[in-house]
Amino acid sequence: MLTPTYKKDPLNSAINSTLVQLPAPVNLSSLWNMGSLLFMCLMIQIITGVLLASSYSPSMENSFYLVNFMTENSDKGWLIRYTHANGASLFFMCMYTHIGRGIYYKSYFMIHTWMAGVTIMILTMAAAFLGYVLPVNQMSFWGASVITNLFSEVPYIGPDLVQTIWGGPLVSNPTIMRFFTFHFMIPFIILALTMVHIIYLHTTGSSNNLGISSVKKMIFHPFLSMKDALGVFIVIMSFMYLCLHQPLILGDDENFVLANPSVTPHHIQPEWYFLFAYAILRSIPNKLGGVIALALSVLVLYSLPFTSNPDKKSTNMRPLSKILFWFLVGSVLALSWIGARPVEEPFIVVGQILTVVYFLYFIISPLTEKM
């Protein structure tokens, strides 16, 4: 009598091998929880974003009133809006921590995983900026006008490029329509890239605190999956407290003022997660130089796998590199503070010094590895 055989489902086998039986280093700390937290943030943003989009109309005349009407009169409209707005802050908080951990422990030598991650960060920054403009309040209108006008410095095609983005002589209805379209599309591109990021990560395996190949490993589930679940629970409870009790603490007073093209705000500044890049932009007296420095402040992350020495251990094992890393963190925090200050002395000079310190890390840190 023949024994019946059952064909294995390749999809279930792949999920089982990559998510359940994935070998992971035994010495992973809570900093490795940021990946699961970022996926949680992405899901929060997509779900709340779709709900907000269902009651939004891209228009210079109506968007501000429609957003406020939805917030004040729709059932749980205020909760959906503030969850989406504060979710962006949580997203960037986890993302910057995730990238900082990657730099500190030299995770960027998993090149494909790192490149996909940096691309996700850039797309997230683009989506956040586009969404910031959509309520068409005073700060978002002037923020959009200032930032999009930077494209005028692109050689030869700059002025035409700005006109194409605006769809007219200034930020107007076509601009809001285009920003809304791309703001809605980009998160789904990010979701696809996240899948690519995870596939590359599960192909190479996670890095660890020592930054070296580890032979001591455990299966991902249930040990690390339960640890991730605990991190998600703690963060979601803190996030709910913020949304329910202090939903406006991270906002700006100008967000409650209708956009007025004839009145410039006293001090234009972006959301806190863009302040460090905004301070770098302001610190360069030349407009084109400021645009280049702004772009390089993010694009420089692509260079890390090629400028560092893969044979060296993580920053945690090298005291000099550890000091340089904390100088980098300090410069980012200080630049964020400078970005929220008026454009006057001594903030201009301090911002220029901090900009030099920020970029020096990416020059000096690879040199110290050759010592």
N, C-alpha and C positions, 0 to 999 in steps of 0.2 A: 504493500500500500504506500502510495506516495504522500509525503508530508507536504501540505500546502505551503507555498512561499508567498511572502508579501513584499511588494515593492516599496522601498522607502521613498518618502516624499523628499525631494532634494531641497525644497524651500525650508521645511521643518528641520532638516539635518543641518542646513546652513545657519539657521537661527540658533539651533541648539549648540553648535560648535562655536559660534562667534559671541553669543550673548550669555550663554549659561556656562559652557565649559571653557571660556576664554582664560588662558593662563595669565595671571596678573602678579606683579611683584608683591611680596608680603609686606613691604615697608611703605606702602602708599599712605600719605597723610590726608587730612581733610581738604587740602588744596586740590586734590584730584577729584573732589566732588563738584568742581565748577562746571565740568562738562555736562553732567546730568541737570544741573541748575540752569545752564544756558538753554538746554533743550526745553525745559519747563517754561522758561521765559519766552522762547520763540512760540510755543503753543499758546501761551496767554495772549501774546501780541496778535497772533493770527486770528484767534477766536474773537477777541474783543474788537479787533480791527474790522472784521467782516460785519459784526453787529453795528458798529458805528457807521460803516459805509452804507448800510441799508437805509440810513436816515440822513444822509449827507448830500448836499448839492453844491458842486464846485462853482462858486460865483463870488465875485468881489462884493456884490451888493447884499447877498443873502446868506452866505456861509456863516458869518459871525452870529447873526440872529438865529439861524437854524441850529447851530451848535449849542447856543445858550438855551434855546427853547427845548431842545432834546434833553439837556442836562437838568432843567428845572421842572419839566412837565411829563416826560416819558417815565414809565415805570422802571425804576432802577437805572435810568439813563445816566444819572450822576455817577453811579458806581461803575458802570461800564466805561465812561469817559475817564474817570480818575484812575481806574485800574490800567487802562491803556497808557495814559500819560506817565504815571509812576512806574509802570512796567518797563518803559524805556530806560528809566534811571536804574532799575534793578538789573536790566539786561546789560547795560554798560558797566555797572559795578562788578558783576560777575565776569564780564568779558575782559576788563582790564586786569582783574585778579588772575584770570586764566592765562593771559598773555604774560603777565609778570612772573607767574610761576614757571612758564615755559622758558623765559629768559634766564631766570635764576638757576633752574636745574638743567639748562641746556637741552631742552626737549626739541629745539629747532633742528637738531640733526636728523630727525625723522622728516626729511625734506618735503616729501609730498603732503604729509599731514600738516606741516607748518604752513606751506604755501596756500593750501586750501583754507586753513584757519585765518590767515591774514586777509585773504580775499573776502571771506565771510565778514570780517571786521569792517573792511572798507565798504562793502555793500550795506552793512547795518548802519554805518555812519550816514551813508547816502539816504537810506530809507528814513532815518530819524530826522534828518534835515528837511526832507520833503514833507514829512508829516507835521513838523513843527510849523510849517507855513500855512497849512490847511485851515486852521480856525480864522485866519485873516484878521488877527488883532494887530495892534500898533507895533508891538515888538517883532512879531513874525513877519509882517509886511516889510519893515525896514531891514530886518535880518536877511530876508530873501533878496531885497534890492542890493544890499552891500555885497553879499557872498556871490550872487550870480554876476554882478558887475566885474568880479575878479577875472572872469573868462575873457574880458576885453583885452587882457595882456597876452593872450595867445597870439604868437606872431602871424601876421597876414590875415587871419580869419577871425581875430578876436571880436571886433565890433559886430560882424555879421553873426557870429556864434551867439553873442548876447541877445541880439534881436530875434534869433531863432528860438532861444530858450524862453524869452519873454512873450514871443508871438505878437509884438507890438513895440511901441516906444518906451514902455515901462511895464512893471508888474501889473497884470490886469487879468481879465477872465480867462484868456487862453493859457496864461501861466498857471493859474490855479487848476485848470482842467488837466494840464500836462503833469503837474506835480502830483495830483490825485491819482492819475493813471499809473505813474511809475511807483508811487508809494504803495499802491495796492499790489503791483506785480512783483516787486523786489523781494518781499518776504517769502514768496513761493520759490524764487530762485535760491534764496538763502537756505530754504528747507532742502532743496535738491543738493546744494553744495554741502550741507550738513551730513547728508547720507554719504557723500563722497569722502568727507572728512572722517567719518566713523569707519568706513570700509578701509581706508588707508591705516587708521589707527589700529584696527583689529588685524591687519595684515602684519604689521611690525610689532605690535604689542606696546604697552605703555612704558614710558620711561619711569625712573624712580628717583628717590632722594639723593642717591650717590651719583647719578648720571652715568652709570656703567652697566654693562650687561649683568643681569641678575639670574642666578640659577635657582634661587629659592622663590617659588611661585605657588599661588593657590588659584583654584577655580573662581571665576567671577561671582557666581551664584552658589550659595546665598550670602557669602561673607561680605563681599564688596557691594552687592546689590542692596542689601539691607542697610549698609552704611550710607549709600546714596539716598535711599528712601528716608532715612532719618534726617539727612541734610535738607532734603526737599521739604519735609514736614516743618522743620525749624524755620526755614526761610519763608515758607508760605504763610506761617502764622505771623511772623514779623511784618511781612508785606501786607497782610490783611489789616493789621493794626494801623499801619501807615495810611492805607486807603480809607479806612473807616473813621479814623480819629484825626489825622493830620494830612488830608489829601492835597492841600495847597502849599505845604511847607517848602517844596522844591520849585514852585512857580515864581512868576514875576508879576508885579502889580500892573504892568502895562498889558498883560494878557486879558485884562477886563476892559480895555479901551478899544473901540472900533478903529480899524486902520484908517489913517488920514495921511494921504500922500503929501499934503502941504505943511504938515507939522512933524518935524524930526524929534524923536525922543532925546532927552538930555544925555542919556548914556545907553548906547546900543550894545547888547551883549547876548551871546547865545546861551543855551542850556549848559549846566555845569559840566557835562561830559565832553563839551567842545571847547571849554575855556582854555585848556593848555595849548591847543592848536591855534586858537584865536589870539592868544598872547604872543605866540611865535610870529604870527602874521603881522601883528602890530609892531613888533620889535624891530622890524627891518624898515628903514626909512624909505627905500625904493619900493614902489608898488609891485613891480615884476619880481624883485628879489623876495618880497614877502610871500608872493604866491608860490614861488619855487620852494621857499623854506617850509611853507604850510604843507605842500605836497610831500616833501622829503621827510617831514616829521612822522608820517605814517608809512610811506613807501620804504623807508630805511629798514623796516622790519624784515623785508624780503631779503636783505643782504646778509643777515646773521648767519645762515648756514654756510655761506661761502667765505666769510671773513674770519670765522672762529676756527679753532683747532679741535677737530673731533677726538683727538687722542687724549685731551685733557679732561679731568673730572669736572663735575658740576661746580657752580659757584660756591656751593655750600662747603666744598672741600678746599677752597682757595681764599685765604683771608683778604688779599688785595682785591680780587674780583668781587668779593662780597661787599667791600667798602665802596667800590665803584658802582655797584648795583644800587645800593641805598642812596648814593648821590643822585642816581638817575630817578629813583622814586621821589626823593625830596625835590628835585627840580620840576618834576611833573606836578606835584602838589602845589609848589610855590607858583608855578606858571598859571595854574588854575586860579589861584588867588589873585595874581596880577591881572588876569583876563577880566576879572570882575571889577577892577579898579578903573577910575577915570584915566584918560590918556593925558597924563601930566607927570611932571617930575615929583618924586623920584621914581615913580612906577615905570617910566619908560626905560631908564638906565638899568634898573633891577631886572626888568624883563629881558633886555638885551644880554645881560650877564647870564641869566638863567637859560636863555636860548643856546648860548655857547656851551654851557655845562651839559645841556641835554644832548647836543650833537657830539660833544667830546667823548661821551661814553662809548658810542659806536665806533670811535676811532681808537681810543686808548685801550678799551677792554680786549680787543684782539691782539694788541701788541703785548699786553701783560702775559698772555698765554704762551708767548715765545720765549719768556724769560726762564 
